[in-house]
Amino acid sequence: MPVMPSSDSLPDPLPVLARAVAGCSNHNSVGETAARETLEQVMADALSKSGSNRSAVRAVCLAVSGVNHPTDQKRILAWLREMFPSHVKLYVQNDAVAALASGTMGKLHGCVLIAGTGTIAYGFTEDGREARAAGAGPVLGDWGSGYGIAAQALTAVVRAHDGRGPHTMLKSAILQTLDLSSADELIGWTYADPSWARIAALVPVVVSCAEAGDEVANKILKEAVQELALSVKAVVQRLGLCGEDGKNPFPLVMVGGVLEANQRWDIGREVMDFISKEYPGALAIRPKVEPAVGAALLAWNEFMKEYLQEAYRR
């Protein structure tokens, strides 16, 4: 990483030396061994592409999903320490923290809302207090996520097919998208590979049906907006980000495919409108860099903070 004077004067664009991509690194989803192998490989690839090595690294911030407790952090820090020399500063965070940092240039203050395959809201105060809402995975109810929206749509199709629910154009639209001839085939398709991302990929179909006026699809999206806004509100209230009068300004970083704009049904805008009614100081931020860069900025900021503290003590 090139030397940069401070987080307030970072160059634009940021000097990204290399990028690497790998598979799932959530130990809750793929197991600890597979998650560790994935993370080791992606870091090795990034260093190789940059023409560098582990000894040249000064700080590492690993921001991954599945880090939900201090024990998770300690376990990952332990094997990170096996990989890198003793002089390297190591930090482990939930991936939502890196997403927040991607919108605030590495400063941990405000709230981030992630809504992609899954969803989570995470926030920090300037004095270091933190809180989160949702993010427990689809089994425990990540409503408002891509998986949650699509799963409700699939349920609506089955209910319409067997007579328990109202007619919806979701039925024909989803069957056409999946190249199925009958709703009866939907059961086999779903359980053949019930991966979260595979289900969540149907969100654009739900949005299209809602834009075409389908009441069932519109109801699903409206409920998703309420759930996403509720997650943000829970974090803001617990941390007092809005101040006593509810009007204090704070950054609200919005990340994830579900929050991206559509022609008419803009879920991100609807969520922001919902939140702004109660917290007029919320400042919506769409990051210009990906969360991985946010993690790098966190590593840089924490390294510089410790470096300056050590220099001062000398």
Buried (B, 14 or more C-beta within 10 A) or exposed (E): BEEBEEBEEBEEEBEBEEEBEBEBBBBBBBEBEBBBBBBBBBBBBBBEEBEBEEEEBBBBBBBBBBBBEEEBBEBBBEEBEEBBEEEBBBBBBBBBBBBBBBBBBBBBBBBBBBBBBBBBBBBBBEEEEBBBBBBBBBEEEBBBBBBBBBBBBBBBBBBBBEEEBEEBBBBEBBBEEBEBEEBEEBEEBBEEEEEBEBBBBBBEBBBBBBBEEBEBBBBBBBBBBBBBBBBBBBBBBBBBBBEEEBEBBBBBBBBBBBBBEBEEBBBBBBBBEBBBEBBEBBBBBEBEBBBBBBBBBBBBBBBBEEEEEEEEEE
